[in-house]
Each structure stands twice: as C-alpha cells, then as structure tokens.
Amino acid sequence: MAFTAARTASDTMSEINITPLVDVMLVLLVIFMVTAPLMDFRIPMGLSQPTPEPPPPSEQVSLLVERGDLFRLAGQPVTAQALPAALKAIESRQPGFLLRIEVDPEADYQSAATAFAAVERSGIGKYGLAD
C-alpha cells in the first residue's frame, strides 16, 4: 500500500471551487425568470358599496338574570320554565329585535346558563351580553 506523504504547511490548498455556487445561482435565476410572470395575477373581488342610508336600529329588549334564579324580561318577572315561551311571544310581536342579556354579578352560573339555553331554544337570532 502506498501512502502519500503528509502535507506541509506550504502545501495547503488556497483555491475555492466556485463551480457549485455558480450552478446553484444559475438554477435559481432560471426558476425566478420562469415564475416571475406568473406572480402577476389578480383575484377579482366584489367590494361592498356604501349604502346611502344606514339601516334602522333594531329595537332592544333586555333580559336581566338576577341572583336567586330570577329573570326579568323587558322589566317583567318571568320564571325559568316560562322564559322560552315569553321570548317566542316577543319574537312574534317584534321580529328582528335585539335581545340584550344582563347578568347580575351575584347570580349563579346555572341561572345564566339557563337563560342562554332558553334563548337558544326560542330561536332568537340576535342577542348579546350587556356591558
């Protein structure tokens, strides 16, 4: 077996092979040249136009959940069992109203959950929590 002699400090390689670097750069250049024209596509979008007049404000009805499992719908006391029927009655009289639900900080979580379940069962579309 023949071994090559050990290199000395003066025999170090001082050249850098830049052929792979040039190859990679040319490939990237070709890729960018091919894909650049494809980047100029636009998606047509239909933007909404401003309406001349704002829609009329919907009437608000408040549902107050108080501590002790007490409910007040539009200021009138209502039981938990009668709450879905009362909400449906208001929906039939005033379609499209906004139900504003206020929960007393001292009320039980179960009372608030009962109120939300009654609102869901009654099928009211617009409701929200009051500040």
N, C-alpha and C positions, 0 to 999 in steps of 0.2 A: 504494500500500500504506500502510495506516495502522499506525503503531506506537504502542503505548501508552507513555505517559511512564514513565520509570524511577521506581520506588518510593523513597520516602524512608524514613528510619528510623522515623518516626512512623506510617507506613502498614503496618507489619508485622502479619501475621495472628496474633491472640492466642487463637484458638479451636481446640479439639481436637474433631474429629469422632468421637464415640464410638459412632455407629450400627453400624459393622462389628464393634466389640468386643461390643456387646450382642447382635448377631446370632450371633456365634460362641458366646457364653456360653449363649444360649438353645438352640442346636443341641446343645451338649454336655450341657446339662441334660436335654433330651429323650432323648438317647442313654443317659445314665445311668439315667433313670427307666425306660426300656424294658428295659435289660439287667440292672438290679439284681435283679428277681425270678428271673431265670434263673441267677444266681450261687449260688442256694441249693439246689444239687443235691448229693446224696451218692452215692458209689460204694459199693455193698455189698461188704464184704471178709470173707472167712472167715479168721479168725486161728487159728493152731495153738494147741491146748490143751496145757497142761503134762502130761507123761506121769508116771504115778505112780512109775515106777522107770526109772532110766537103762538104756540098752541095755548088754548085756555087752561089755566091752572085747574087741576083736578081738586075736588072737594076732599078735605081731610076729615077722617073720623078717628078719634083716639080710643085706644083700648088700654086701660090702666090696670096693671096687675099689682094688687096690694098684698101686704102680709096677711096671713090667716086664710089663704086660698080665696080671696075676694077679688072679683073682677068688676070693672066699670066700663061699659061700652057706651060711648057718647054721653058720659055722665050718669048713666042709669046702671044700678047694680044688676049683675047677671050672675047666675050660678055656673059652675063649670060644665054641668050637663046641658044647660040651655044655651051656652055660648056659640056652638056651631050653628044652631038654628037662628039665633039672633044675627049672626054675621051673614047668613044666607038671606035673611029678610032685608038687611041693609043693602046687600048686593043687588037684590031685585028692585029696590026702590031707587037706588043711586048707582047705576052701573058705572064702572071706571073710577071709583073713588080710591083714595089712598088711605090705607089703614096705618095709623101711627101707634106703635106699641111702646108703652112706657112701663118699665118695671121698677117698682119701688126697691131701693137697695136693701130693705129689710125683708123682702118677700123671699119665699122658699124657691129653690131651683126647680122643684117639681111643679110649682104653680106657673112659673114662666114656661116650662116645657109643655104643660097642659094648654096654655094659651097658644103657643106656637103650633101644637098639634091640631087644635081646633081651627086655627086659621088655615092650615094646610088642608084639613078635611072639608072646609067650606068652599075651597076652590078660589079664594081671593088671589088675584094676580099681582096686585101692587100693595106691598106692605114693607115696613121698615121699622127699625128701632129708633126711638127718640133719644136725643142727647141728654 
